[in-house]
Amino acid sequence: MTLDFYKPQQPLTGPAYSLWFKLLATVVTILLATYGMNIAIRFPLMQYGFGVKALLAGAALMLIISYYWFLRSTITINESGITQRWMYNRHVEWRDIRSAKMIGIPYLSAIFPPRLVVRTGNSFTTFNGGSQSILVEFAKISLAYQMKK
């Protein structure tokens, strides 16, 4: 029988990235796409080899996929653990967590909100919170695991 140290009071789902971060991602994506189109217009890309074309196409595809997932990513905190849906899903169960701590960038928390860093065995997993309710739950989780020590 395994006793879990922390359980949320109620299941919670919200965006993984804040509105400001999504706006920043939109601006950066537009700038990179504009720059890419500028390069494509100024240089004769069709004269280059297959490798260069494949590299540029892969970079464009990765930009589109990353932007899509920045907009669509969600985080769920429930009785089984913490899950973040992104390009690849991250999931940590409560029984596997050894410690948890919130980290952030000073003075830039409006654009880059604090994250929850969870230690499981020898690895660390980072979860992003894009809403006030998720960040409050992150703070509760962090405090609970700091008090555990």
C-alpha positions in Angstrom: 0.0 0.0 0.0 1.4 3.4 -1.0 0.5 6.6 0.8 0.6 9.7 -1.3 1.9 12.8 0.3 -0.1 15.4 -1.6 -3.6 15.3 -3.2 -5.3 18.4 -4.6 -8.7 19.4 -3.1 -10.3 19.3 -6.5 -9.2 18.5 -10.1 -7.9 21.6 -11.9 -7.3 22.2 -15.6 -6.0 25.3 -17.2 -3.7 26.8 -19.8 0.0 26.0 -19.5 1.1 29.4 -20.9 -0.2 32.8 -20.0 -1.8 35.2 -22.4 1.3 37.5 -22.3 3.6 34.5 -23.2 1.2 33.5 -26.0 1.3 37.1 -27.3 5.1 37.1 -27.2 5.2 33.7 -29.0 2.9 35.2 -31.6 5.2 38.2 -32.2 8.3 36.0 -32.4 6.6 33.6 -34.8 5.5 36.4 -37.0 9.0 37.9 -37.0 10.6 34.6 -37.8 8.1 33.8 -40.5 8.6 37.2 -42.1 12.4 36.8 -41.9 12.1 33.4 -43.5 10.0 34.7 -46.3 12.4 37.6 -46.8 15.3 35.1 -47.2 13.2 33.0 -49.6 12.5 36.0 -51.8 16.1 37.4 -51.8 18.0 34.2 -52.4 17.5 31.6 -55.2 16.6 28.7 -52.9 15.7 26.4 -55.7 19.3 26.4 -56.8 20.5 24.9 -53.5 20.7 21.2 -52.8 18.1 18.9 -51.3 19.7 19.2 -47.8 19.3 23.0 -47.6 15.7 22.8 -48.8 14.9 20.0 -46.3 16.5 22.0 -43.5 14.5 25.1 -44.2 11.3 23.1 -44.6 12.0 21.3 -41.3 12.6 24.6 -39.5 9.4 26.1 -40.9 7.5 22.9 -39.8 9.0 23.0 -36.4 8.1 26.7 -36.0 4.4 26.0 -36.9 4.2 22.9 -34.6 5.8 24.7 -31.7 3.5 27.8 -32.1 0.4 25.5 -32.3 1.3 23.8 -29.0 2.2 27.0 -27.2 -1.4 28.1 -27.9 -3.1 24.7 -27.1 -1.0 23.4 -24.2 -3.0 22.6 -21.0 -2.0 21.4 -17.6 -4.1 19.2 -15.4 -3.7 18.6 -11.6 -5.8 15.8 -10.3 -5.7 12.9 -7.8 -3.4 10.9 -10.0 -0.7 13.6 -10.5 0.3 16.5 -12.7 -0.1 16.2 -16.5 0.9 18.8 -19.1 -0.3 18.3 -22.7 2.2 19.7 -25.1 4.1 18.5 -28.2 4.9 15.5 -26.0 2.9 14.9 -22.8 4.5 15.1 -19.4 3.0 13.2 -16.5 4.2 12.7 -13.0 2.3 10.7 -10.4 2.1 11.9 -6.8 3.8 8.8 -5.4 6.9 9.4 -7.7 7.5 13.0 -6.5 10.5 13.5 -4.1 10.4 17.3 -4.1 8.8 20.2 -5.7 9.8 23.8 -6.0 8.5 26.9 -7.8 11.1 28.9 -9.8 10.7 32.1 -11.7 12.5 35.0 -13.5 12.6 38.1 -11.3 10.7 41.1 -12.6 9.5 39.2 -15.7 6.8 37.1 -14.0 4.0 38.7 -16.1 5.5 37.4 -19.3 7.3 34.3 -17.9 5.2 33.1 -14.9 6.8 30.8 -12.3 7.2 27.1 -13.1 6.9 24.1 -10.9 10.0 21.9 -11.0 9.4 18.4 -9.7 12.1 15.9 -8.8 11.4 12.3 -9.4 14.3 10.0 -8.6 17.2 11.2 -10.7 15.2 13.4 -13.1 13.5 16.8 -13.0 10.3 17.7 -14.8 9.1 21.2 -15.3 5.5 22.3 -15.5 4.2 25.6 -16.8 1.2 27.4 -15.3 -0.7 30.0 -17.4 -3.5 30.9 -15.0 -3.8 32.2 -11.5 -5.6 29.1 -10.2 -2.8 26.8 -11.6 -0.1 29.0 -10.0 -1.9 29.0 -6.7 -2.0 25.1 -6.8 1.7 25.1 -7.8 2.4 27.2 -4.7 0.4 24.7 -2.5 2.3 21.8 -4.0 5.7 23.5 -3.5 4.8 24.4 0.1 3.6 20.9 0.9 6.8 19.3 -0.3 9.0 21.9 1.5 7.2 21.2 4.7 7.8 17.4 4.1 11.6 17.8 4.5 
